């Protein structure tokens, strides 16, 4: 149960979704019943058949920041930075670095629109701290000079396919800038689908968890309990906490949209009550975890051996989840960020 090898599976390369569906609600939906083990197949619009009046649909309203910067070193060599916590207000920012050669402390880096940054410490293991030589707020700087930090498995190969990732890689309810990756289960929603859910009596409740690079971070330990997640900032409004707690008291269901929503809710629960507030979440969920808040989960299909597969295994059961993944592969579902979805009841 705790061995990393137990969370691996073989995925054909052609099932990785490198572009989004033509319409958000074109996505397919595998419906898995964890009590019976039964599986059904629908599309995302069929979600309305699996929720009821009084259920609370909890979504993550974080917004992806164009936190990827492409530039040059003083030598002329190419440099790429990914700002890890772009929503925080600080003097020095920790970044992931991609460079053909190392960068030294004190080096000046140049980016688009005249942006420059000073390296504050020598890069170690692909990370460094930089100071941006600009008086504007960082989010404003990134809007003018950055680009969307797509997951590393998305490749376009310079083909004819053109995707507006600045729009497609955001949920329609994204309002709080600060993420470097999208909460991808939410990418399937349209305004029309949300309207139908609300008319049915489903309560929409937002929270914020700024998804960090840790969502792509490989698990490098054989015992998954030894893995450590990078902290991510979260905020749960009072109204959302009240809606969730009321649903639990009234016997209605809490439906989490995505693993980031699960982690925020489960991190914020105390004595059976979700507490409003903000902080830094590093909760790692794997089989054996006892869930206190969620009753249903909408999620995408995740990378083999990832912390996300472990979380969903904790909810559905590892063997059942891998069986569902095998069925999704057999039926040619699309995987990962721009792929199809699974609803686990």
Secondary structure by P-SEA (a helix, b strand, c coil): cccccccbbbbcccccccccccccccbbbbbbcccccbbbbbccccccccccccbbbbbbcbbbccccccccccccbbbbbbbccccccccbbbbbbbccccccccbbbbbccbbbbbbccccccccbbbbbcccccaaaaaaaccccccccccccccccccccccccccccccccccccccccccccccaaaaaaaaaabbbbbbbbbcccccccccccccccccccccbbbbbbcaaaaaaaaaaaaacbbbbbccaaaaaaaaaaccccbbbbbbbbbbcccccccccccccbbbbcccccccaaaaaaaaaccaaaaaaaaaaaaaacccccccccccccc
